[in-house]
Amino acid sequence: MIKNVIFDLGGVVVNWSPQRLLDTYPGDRELPVMLFERGFFERYWTEFDRGTVKQTELVKEMAAFAGRHYAECWDFMEFIKHSLDDLPATCRLIGELSGKGYHLFCLSNMSEEYYDYLKDREVFHFFEGRVISALEGLIKPDPAIYRLITERYALVPGETLFVDDLEANVRAAQECGLHAYHFADREKGIAELRRLLL
């Protein structure tokens, strides 16, 4: 019986989509296109999420990588941060699950700067506990971060469902004994979680 639900943030609770960034960025579109095509995010973003690199340092790396001015790269990073809108259907589901007595948590790979921007939103008040990679120095899919959240909040893995949009993170959670759901399609994901939990 599921008593606890752990939610990833980007792509599940807030809107994270590289394609959406490319479609909506108001600056020179060649900057994000080049960053994605040349692998900047794969190379540098992990340490940003781990908390070993701050936004100011990442922007310096981006400017050097792209051959662009620091100010332009800073504005792009701020655009990414401000594009993290709430996903209404998930936020409604979280409120309903709370009302049904589920214990709710979040576990996210996210920088301290981005988390500071998000953490006071209404949906976060439903979470009894939060584990953010940059604050812990650990990132998914490292098994240690799943052990950390279950031990810190005394969660029984067999009574806990983890929801994430990345398959590697879902598999890692399952290997740690958690139930896990791959939130690959938002509409289908919400419908399936409702069927499983409500």
C-alpha positions as CSV (number, residue, x, y, z in Angstrom):
1,M,0.0,0.0,0.0
2,I,1.4,3.4,-1.0
3,K,1.5,5.9,1.8
4,N,4.2,8.3,0.5
5,V,4.8,9.9,-2.9
6,I,8.1,11.5,-3.9
7,F,7.9,13.9,-6.8
8,D,10.7,15.1,-9.1
9,L,10.4,18.8,-9.9
10,G,11.6,19.6,-13.5
11,G,9.3,18.0,-16.1
12,V,6.9,16.8,-13.4
13,V,5.9,19.7,-11.1
14,V,7.4,22.6,-13.0
15,N,7.8,22.9,-16.7
16,W,11.3,22.0,-18.0
17,S,11.5,21.5,-21.7
18,P,14.6,22.2,-23.9
19,Q,12.3,22.5,-27.0
20,R,10.2,25.1,-25.2
21,L,13.3,27.1,-24.4
22,L,14.3,27.1,-28.1
23,D,10.8,28.1,-29.1
24,T,10.3,30.9,-26.6
25,Y,13.8,32.4,-25.9
26,P,13.5,36.1,-26.9
27,G,17.2,36.6,-27.5
28,D,19.5,35.3,-30.2
29,R,18.2,31.8,-30.8
30,E,21.6,30.7,-32.1
31,L,22.9,30.8,-28.5
32,P,20.7,28.0,-27.1
33,V,20.8,26.1,-30.3
34,M,24.6,26.0,-30.2
35,L,24.7,25.1,-26.5
36,F,22.4,22.2,-27.0
37,E,24.0,20.9,-30.2
38,R,27.5,21.1,-28.9
39,G,26.7,19.4,-25.6
40,F,27.2,22.3,-23.1
41,F,24.5,21.1,-20.8
42,E,25.7,17.5,-20.7
43,R,29.2,18.7,-19.9
44,Y,28.5,21.4,-17.3
45,W,25.0,21.2,-15.9
46,T,25.5,18.2,-13.7
47,E,28.0,20.1,-11.4
48,F,25.5,23.0,-11.3
49,D,22.9,20.6,-10.1
50,R,25.4,19.0,-7.7
51,G,26.1,22.4,-6.1
52,T,29.8,22.4,-6.9
53,V,29.4,25.2,-9.5
54,K,27.4,28.4,-8.8
55,Q,25.5,30.3,-11.4
56,T,28.1,33.0,-11.8
57,E,30.7,30.3,-12.5
58,L,28.5,28.4,-14.9
59,V,27.8,31.6,-16.8
60,K,31.5,32.3,-17.2
61,E,31.9,28.8,-18.6
62,M,29.0,29.3,-20.9
63,A,30.4,32.6,-22.2
64,A,33.8,31.0,-22.9
65,F,32.2,28.0,-24.5
66,A,29.9,30.0,-26.7
67,G,32.2,33.0,-27.4
68,R,29.4,35.3,-26.1
69,H,29.3,38.1,-23.6
70,Y,28.8,37.3,-20.0
71,A,25.7,39.5,-19.8
72,E,24.0,37.6,-22.7
73,C,24.7,34.3,-21.1
74,W,23.5,35.5,-17.7
75,D,20.2,36.6,-19.2
76,F,19.8,33.2,-20.9
77,M,20.3,31.5,-17.5
78,E,17.8,33.8,-15.9
79,F,15.4,33.1,-18.8
80,I,15.7,29.3,-18.1
81,K,15.0,29.9,-14.4
82,H,12.0,32.1,-15.0
83,S,10.6,29.6,-17.6
84,L,10.0,27.0,-14.8
85,D,6.3,27.6,-14.6
86,D,4.1,25.3,-12.4
87,L,2.4,22.4,-14.3
88,P,-1.2,23.0,-13.2
89,A,-2.4,19.4,-13.5
90,T,0.4,18.0,-11.3
91,C,-0.1,20.8,-8.8
92,R,-3.8,20.0,-8.6
93,L,-3.0,16.3,-8.1
94,I,-0.5,17.1,-5.3
95,G,-3.2,19.0,-3.5
96,E,-5.7,16.2,-3.9
97,L,-3.2,13.6,-2.7
98,S,-2.4,15.7,0.4
99,G,-6.2,15.9,1.1
100,K,-6.3,12.1,0.9
101,G,-3.7,11.8,3.6
102,Y,-0.6,10.8,1.5
103,H,2.8,12.0,2.8
104,L,4.4,14.0,0.0
105,F,8.0,14.9,-0.7
106,C,10.2,16.2,-3.5
107,L,13.5,14.9,-4.7
108,S,15.1,17.0,-7.5
109,N,18.4,17.6,-9.3
110,M,18.4,21.3,-9.1
111,S,20.8,24.2,-8.4
112,E,20.6,26.2,-5.2
113,E,19.8,29.3,-7.2
114,Y,16.9,27.7,-9.1
115,Y,15.5,26.1,-6.0
116,D,15.6,29.5,-4.1
117,Y,13.5,30.9,-7.0
118,L,10.9,28.1,-6.7
119,K,10.8,27.1,-3.0
120,D,8.1,29.6,-1.8
121,R,5.5,28.6,-4.4
122,E,2.2,27.3,-3.0
123,V,2.8,23.7,-4.2
124,F,5.9,23.3,-2.1
125,H,3.9,23.7,1.1
126,F,2.4,20.3,0.4
127,F,5.8,18.7,0.7
128,E,6.7,17.3,4.2
129,G,10.3,17.0,3.1
130,R,12.5,18.2,0.3
131,V,15.8,16.8,-1.0
132,I,17.5,19.1,-3.5
133,S,20.7,17.8,-5.1
134,A,22.7,21.1,-4.8
135,L,22.0,21.3,-1.1
136,E,23.1,17.7,-0.5
137,G,26.1,17.3,-2.9
138,L,24.4,14.3,-4.5
139,I,22.5,13.9,-7.7
140,K,20.1,11.3,-9.2
141,P,20.5,8.5,-10.2
142,D,23.1,8.0,-7.5
143,P,21.6,5.4,-5.1
144,A,22.8,7.5,-2.1
145,I,20.3,10.3,-2.8
146,Y,17.4,7.8,-2.7
147,R,18.7,6.3,0.6
148,L,19.1,9.8,2.0
149,I,15.4,10.8,1.5
150,T,14.1,7.5,2.8
151,E,16.3,7.5,5.8
152,R,15.9,11.2,6.6
153,Y,12.1,11.0,6.6
154,A,11.8,7.4,7.8
155,L,10.1,6.2,4.6
156,V,9.5,2.5,4.0
157,P,10.5,2.0,0.4
158,G,7.8,-0.5,-0.2
159,E,5.2,2.0,0.8
160,T,6.7,4.8,-1.3
161,L,6.1,5.8,-4.9
162,F,8.7,7.9,-6.8
163,V,7.7,9.9,-9.8
164,D,10.2,11.2,-12.3
165,D,10.4,12.1,-16.0
166,L,13.8,10.4,-16.7
167,E,13.9,6.6,-17.1
168,A,17.4,6.3,-15.5
169,N,16.2,8.0,-12.3
170,V,13.1,5.7,-12.2
171,R,15.3,2.6,-12.6
172,A,17.7,3.7,-9.9
173,A,14.7,4.3,-7.5
174,Q,13.4,0.8,-8.3
175,E,16.8,-0.7,-7.6
176,C,16.7,1.0,-4.1
177,G,13.4,-0.8,-3.4
178,L,11.0,2.1,-4.2
179,H,8.0,1.8,-6.4
180,A,8.5,4.2,-9.3
181,Y,6.5,5.7,-12.2
182,H,8.1,7.1,-15.4
183,F,6.3,10.4,-16.0
184,A,7.1,10.4,-19.7
185,D,3.8,11.8,-21.0
186,R,2.1,14.4,-18.8
187,E,-1.5,13.8,-19.7
188,K,-1.2,10.0,-19.5
189,G,1.0,10.3,-16.4
190,I,-1.6,12.3,-14.5
191,A,-4.4,9.9,-15.5
192,E,-2.3,6.9,-14.4
193,L,-1.3,8.4,-11.1
194,R,-4.9,9.2,-10.4
195,R,-5.8,5.6,-11.2
196,L,-3.1,4.3,-8.9
197,L,-3.6,6.6,-6.0
198,L,-7.1,8.2,-5.9
